[in-house]
Amino acid sequence: MSYGEESIVYSVNISQPELLVENELAISGWHSNTSKVTTVNAGTPFRAWRLSPGRYRFVASFHERGRVLQELAVVTALLCWLGCIAILRRRSALVQEGPQSA
């Protein structure tokens, strides 16, 4: 087993189906990279996986639903903020120049 910033890698070697209950909260969004492993509700607040028999490795990773929309909202807000700064600087420069005489 190894922990990473965005995933956990498990090594499995079992002869019959097993239930793996982790000491982690069962937050919606966890996925496995193989159909041999599925998330289940174990009736506890902890994350649980149904493991198929066999010898294999699987990667558990978290993908928050709606995350792309959240990131787009942040980028849009930052671009609007930068646009406001540019407009204010331009107006400030025009005010400092004063009226031009012909």
N, CA and C atoms as a LAMMPS dump frame, in Angstrom:
ITEM: TIMESTEP
0
ITEM: NUMBER OF ATOMS
306
ITEM: BOX BOUNDS ff ff ff
-5.0000000000000000e+02 5.0000000000000000e+02
-5.0000000000000000e+02 5.0000000000000000e+02
-5.0000000000000000e+02 5.0000000000000000e+02
ITEM: ATOMS id mol type element x y z
1 1 1 N 0.844 -1.164 0
2 1 2 C 0 0 0
3 1 3 C 0.891 1.23 0
4 2 1 N 0.498 2.235 -0.768
5 2 2 C 1.236 3.496 -0.77
6 2 3 C 0.245 4.648 -0.901
7 3 1 N 0.536 5.702 -0.168
8 3 2 C -0.306 6.894 -0.178
9 3 3 C 0.332 7.96 -1.042
10 4 1 N -0.478 8.609 -1.863
11 4 2 C -0.028 9.742 -2.653
12 4 3 C -0.92 10.931 -2.359
13 5 1 N -0.62 12.036 -2.998
14 5 2 C -1.427 13.235 -2.783
15 5 3 C -2.841 13.089 -3.316
16 6 1 N -2.99 12.348 -4.406
17 6 2 C -4.305 12.252 -5.028
18 6 3 C -4.834 10.829 -5.122
19 7 1 N -4.096 9.859 -4.578
20 7 2 C -4.548 8.482 -4.693
21 7 3 C -3.878 7.592 -3.65
22 8 1 N -4.441 6.389 -3.51
23 8 2 C -3.889 5.367 -2.632
24 8 3 C -3.79 4.091 -3.459
25 9 1 N -2.647 3.429 -3.414
26 9 2 C -2.445 2.186 -4.155
27 9 3 C -2.475 1.02 -3.167
28 10 1 N -3.31 0.033 -3.463
29 10 2 C -3.448 -1.148 -2.619
30 10 3 C -3.002 -2.388 -3.374
31 11 1 N -2.35 -3.304 -2.673
32 11 2 C -2.02 -4.627 -3.208
33 11 3 C -2.958 -5.625 -2.552
34 12 1 N -3.632 -6.419 -3.368
35 12 2 C -4.632 -7.36 -2.877
36 12 3 C -4.218 -8.778 -3.253
37 13 1 N -4.359 -9.712 -2.312
38 13 2 C -4.126 -11.125 -2.569
39 13 3 C -5.074 -11.908 -1.666
40 14 1 N -6.288 -12.163 -2.174
41 14 2 C -7.314 -12.838 -1.38
42 14 3 C -7.946 -13.966 -2.192
43 15 1 N -8.477 -14.97 -1.495
44 15 2 C -9.063 -16.127 -2.19
45 15 3 C -10.592 -16.074 -2.238
46 16 1 N -11.197 -15.154 -1.483
47 16 2 C -12.65 -15.01 -1.507
48 16 3 C -13.002 -13.53 -1.402
49 17 1 N -14.225 -13.143 -1.766
50 17 2 C -14.599 -11.729 -1.662
51 17 3 C -14.428 -11.232 -0.223
52 18 1 N -13.949 -10.012 -0.09
53 18 2 C -13.708 -9.422 1.228
54 18 3 C -14.23 -7.996 1.254
55 19 1 N -14.458 -7.509 2.454
56 19 2 C -14.848 -6.124 2.666
57 19 3 C -13.67 -5.412 3.314
58 20 1 N -13.192 -4.354 2.679
59 20 2 C -12.102 -3.538 3.218
60 20 3 C -12.724 -2.248 3.755
61 21 1 N -12.596 -2.026 5.064
62 21 2 C -13.097 -0.805 5.679
63 21 3 C -11.896 0.012 6.121
64 22 1 N -11.8 1.225 5.607
65 22 2 C -10.674 2.101 5.918
66 22 3 C -11.02 3 7.1
67 23 1 N -10.005 3.517 7.723
68 23 2 C -10.185 4.467 8.804
69 23 3 C -10.216 5.889 8.226
70 24 1 N -11.067 6.076 7.239
71 24 2 C -11.234 7.351 6.537
72 24 3 C -12.725 7.588 6.348
73 25 1 N -13.126 8.843 6.341
74 25 2 C -14.543 9.152 6.152
75 25 3 C -15.022 8.772 4.755
76 26 1 N -16.236 8.301 4.679
77 26 2 C -16.841 7.886 3.415
78 26 3 C -17.446 9.094 2.718
79 27 1 N -16.6 9.86 2.07
80 27 2 C -17.042 11.042 1.335
81 27 3 C -17.292 10.634 -0.109
82 28 1 N -18.418 11.037 -0.643
83 28 2 C -18.756 10.711 -2.03
84 28 3 C -17.695 11.265 -2.968
85 29 1 N -17.294 10.462 -3.939
86 29 2 C -16.308 10.903 -4.924
87 29 3 C -15.122 9.966 -5.048
88 30 1 N -15.025 8.956 -4.179
89 30 2 C -13.93 7.988 -4.265
90 30 3 C -14.242 6.937 -5.318
91 31 1 N -13.213 6.581 -6.106
92 31 2 C -13.368 5.617 -7.194
93 31 3 C -12.173 4.676 -7.223
94 32 1 N -12.384 3.532 -7.83
95 32 2 C -11.327 2.553 -8.047
96 32 3 C -11.019 2.5 -9.542
97 33 1 N -9.793 2.12 -9.873
98 33 2 C -9.421 2.035 -11.288
99 33 3 C -9.722 0.665 -11.898
100 34 1 N -10.395 -0.207 -11.15
101 34 2 C -10.713 -1.538 -11.667
102 34 3 C -12.123 -1.947 -11.254
103 35 1 N -12.748 -2.769 -12.072
104 35 2 C -14.096 -3.257 -11.75
105 35 3 C -14.046 -4.353 -10.688
106 36 1 N -12.859 -4.81 -10.318
107 36 2 C -12.726 -5.816 -9.26
108 36 3 C -12.998 -5.227 -7.879
109 37 1 N -13.035 -3.902 -7.788
110 37 2 C -13.211 -3.221 -6.506
111 37 3 C -14.323 -2.185 -6.659
112 38 1 N -15.294 -2.218 -5.749
113 38 2 C -16.379 -1.242 -5.785
114 38 3 C -16.585 -0.66 -4.391
115 39 1 N -17.036 0.581 -4.347
116 39 2 C -17.348 1.19 -3.052
117 39 3 C -18.691 0.65 -2.571
118 40 1 N -18.812 0.487 -1.264
119 40 2 C -20.063 0.016 -0.672
120 40 3 C -20.353 0.814 0.585
121 41 1 N -21.615 0.827 0.979
122 41 2 C -22.02 1.447 2.236
123 41 3 C -21.979 0.346 3.296
124 42 1 N -21.021 0.457 4.211
125 42 2 C -20.842 -0.568 5.239
126 42 3 C -21.641 -0.252 6.494
127 43 1 N -22.458 0.78 6.468
128 43 2 C -23.245 1.142 7.63
129 43 3 C -22.436 1.854 8.703
130 44 1 N -21.257 2.323 8.328
131 44 2 C -20.398 3.081 9.233
132 44 3 C -20.052 4.395 8.548
133 45 1 N -19.474 5.337 9.264
134 45 2 C -19.071 6.582 8.601
135 45 3 C -17.765 6.438 7.814
136 46 1 N -17.219 5.204 7.768
137 46 2 C -15.92 4.999 7.115
138 46 3 C -16.072 4.495 5.685
139 47 1 N -15.061 4.791 4.875
140 47 2 C -15.024 4.35 3.475
141 47 3 C -14.835 2.838 3.444
142 48 1 N -15.608 2.164 2.578
143 48 2 C -15.53 0.704 2.48
144 48 3 C -15.51 0.275 1.014
145 49 1 N -14.801 -0.801 0.759
146 49 2 C -14.651 -1.351 -0.588
147 49 3 C -14.991 -2.833 -0.569
148 50 1 N -15.689 -3.299 -1.615
149 50 2 C -15.915 -4.729 -1.816
150 50 3 C -14.817 -5.201 -2.759
151 51 1 N -13.987 -6.142 -2.275
152 51 2 C -12.852 -6.64 -3.046
153 51 3 C -13.187 -7.999 -3.64
154 52 1 N -12.959 -8.166 -4.941
155 52 2 C -13.121 -9.452 -5.596
156 52 3 C -11.896 -10.306 -5.312
157 53 1 N -12.05 -11.638 -5.344
158 53 2 C -10.888 -12.495 -5.096
159 53 3 C -9.853 -12.359 -6.208
160 54 1 N -8.596 -12.614 -5.854
161 54 2 C -7.518 -12.57 -6.825
162 54 3 C -6.305 -11.844 -6.287
163 55 1 N -5.316 -11.761 -7.151
164 55 2 C -4.08 -11.043 -6.821
165 55 3 C -3.971 -9.884 -7.809
166 56 1 N -4.045 -8.666 -7.292
167 56 2 C -4.03 -7.487 -8.154
168 56 3 C -3.715 -6.248 -7.324
169 57 1 N -3.498 -5.173 -8.014
170 57 2 C -3.323 -3.86 -7.384
171 57 3 C -4.462 -2.983 -7.847
172 58 1 N -4.912 -2.108 -6.974
173 58 2 C -5.895 -1.121 -7.416
174 58 3 C -5.555 0.236 -6.823
175 59 1 N -5.99 1.255 -7.553
176 59 2 C -5.739 2.634 -7.148
177 59 3 C -7.075 3.258 -6.777
178 60 1 N -7.151 3.751 -5.554
179 60 2 C -8.328 4.493 -5.104
180 60 3 C -8.009 5.969 -5.243
181 61 1 N -8.879 6.692 -5.92
182 61 2 C -8.64 8.127 -6.112
183 61 3 C -9.936 8.9 -5.884
184 62 1 N -9.766 10.167 -5.564
185 62 2 C -10.904 11.028 -5.252
186 62 3 C -11.099 12.043 -6.36
187 63 1 N -12.313 12.131 -6.859
188 63 2 C -12.676 13.116 -7.88
189 63 3 C -13.959 13.791 -7.421
190 64 1 N -13.827 15.026 -6.978
191 64 2 C -14.976 15.767 -6.465
192 64 3 C -15.914 16.144 -7.602
193 65 1 N -17.189 15.803 -7.454
194 65 2 C -18.178 16.182 -8.466
195 65 3 C -18.334 17.692 -8.481
196 66 1 N -18.436 18.256 -9.662
197 66 2 C -18.609 19.699 -9.786
198 66 3 C -17.316 20.474 -9.653
199 67 1 N -16.194 19.796 -9.547
200 67 2 C -14.911 20.474 -9.335
201 67 3 C -14.542 21.343 -10.536
202 68 1 N -14.78 20.853 -11.742
203 68 2 C -14.441 21.626 -12.943
204 68 3 C -15.219 22.938 -12.958
205 69 1 N -16.487 22.888 -12.601
206 69 2 C -17.309 24.099 -12.562
207 69 3 C -16.766 25.078 -11.517
208 70 1 N -16.341 24.556 -10.367
209 70 2 C -15.765 25.406 -9.327
210 70 3 C -14.486 26.079 -9.822
211 71 1 N -13.641 25.328 -10.498
212 71 2 C -12.389 25.896 -11.012
213 71 3 C -12.655 26.941 -12.08
214 72 1 N -13.642 26.708 -12.937
215 72 2 C -13.995 27.703 -13.955
216 72 3 C -14.514 28.984 -13.305
217 73 1 N -15.276 28.858 -12.241
218 73 2 C -15.782 30.033 -11.527
219 73 3 C -14.629 30.836 -10.93
220 74 1 N -13.638 30.153 -10.385
221 74 2 C -12.471 30.841 -9.808
222 74 3 C -11.689 31.57 -10.902
223 75 1 N -11.448 30.915 -12.025
224 75 2 C -10.716 31.541 -13.127
225 75 3 C -11.482 32.75 -13.649
226 76 1 N -12.796 32.625 -13.799
227 76 2 C -13.614 33.747 -14.268
228 76 3 C -13.54 34.92 -13.292
229 77 1 N -13.634 34.633 -12.002
230 77 2 C -13.554 35.699 -10.99
231 77 3 C -12.193 36.389 -11.032
232 78 1 N -11.119 35.614 -11.17
233 78 2 C -9.78 36.205 -11.239
234 78 3 C -9.611 37.074 -12.478
235 79 1 N -10.127 36.611 -13.615
236 79 2 C -10.037 37.409 -14.84
237 79 3 C -10.829 38.705 -14.711
238 80 1 N -12.014 38.634 -14.104
239 80 2 C -12.803 39.849 -13.88
240 80 3 C -12.062 40.81 -12.953
241 81 1 N -11.462 40.299 -11.908
242 81 2 C -10.699 41.108 -10.965
243 81 3 C -9.535 41.797 -11.671
244 82 1 N -8.798 41.042 -12.497
245 82 2 C -7.68 41.629 -13.24
246 82 3 C -8.177 42.683 -14.238
247 83 1 N -9.333 42.425 -14.852
248 83 2 C -9.917 43.404 -15.77
249 83 3 C -10.282 44.694 -15.052
250 84 1 N -10.827 44.578 -13.852
251 84 2 C -11.171 45.779 -13.063
252 84 3 C -9.916 46.585 -12.715
253 85 1 N -8.855 45.89 -12.348
254 85 2 C -7.601 46.582 -12.036
255 85 3 C -7.082 47.324 -13.266
256 86 1 N -7.142 46.675 -14.423
257 86 2 C -6.667 47.308 -15.652
258 86 3 C -7.496 48.551 -15.973
259 87 1 N -8.802 48.469 -15.82
260 87 2 C -9.679 49.619 -16.089
261 87 3 C -9.374 50.759 -15.124
262 88 1 N -9.218 50.453 -13.844
263 88 2 C -8.922 51.489 -12.851
264 88 3 C -7.574 52.156 -13.121
265 89 1 N -6.593 51.39 -13.511
266 89 2 C -5.281 51.98 -13.825
267 89 3 C -5.362 52.878 -15.047
268 90 1 N -6.109 52.449 -16.027
269 90 2 C -6.25 53.261 -17.248
270 90 3 C -6.968 54.572 -16.922
271 91 1 N -8.03 54.497 -16.14
272 91 2 C -8.76 55.716 -15.749
273 91 3 C -7.865 56.638 -14.929
274 92 1 N -7.088 56.079 -14.041
275 92 2 C -6.182 56.878 -13.217
276 92 3 C -5.151 57.591 -14.087
277 93 1 N -4.639 56.896 -15.086
278 93 2 C -3.658 57.497 -15.995
279 93 3 C -4.297 58.625 -16.802
280 94 1 N -5.548 58.455 -17.243
281 94 2 C -6.233 59.492 -18.023
282 94 3 C -6.513 60.709 -17.159
283 95 1 N -6.874 60.519 -15.895
284 95 2 C -7.148 61.629 -14.986
285 95 3 C -5.866 62.404 -14.709
286 96 1 N -4.764 61.728 -14.563
287 96 2 C -3.498 62.383 -14.28
288 96 3 C -3.004 63.202 -15.461
289 97 1 N -3.311 62.763 -16.68
290 97 2 C -2.9 63.499 -17.866
291 97 3 C -3.654 64.823 -17.967
292 98 1 N -4.857 64.851 -17.511
293 98 2 C -5.679 66.066 -17.559
294 98 3 C -6.203 66.327 -18.955
295 99 1 N -6.984 67.397 -19.098
296 99 2 C -7.543 67.731 -20.419
297 99 3 C -6.442 68.192 -21.368
298 100 1 N -6.554 67.8 -22.583
299 100 2 C -5.595 68.184 -23.617
300 100 3 C -6.115 69.423 -24.346
301 101 1 N -5.233 70.401 -24.526
302 101 2 C -5.653 71.587 -25.272
303 101 3 C -5.236 71.424 -26.731
304 102 1 N -6.046 71.959 -27.642
305 102 2 C -5.786 71.791 -29.063
306 102 3 C -4.951 72.888 -29.626
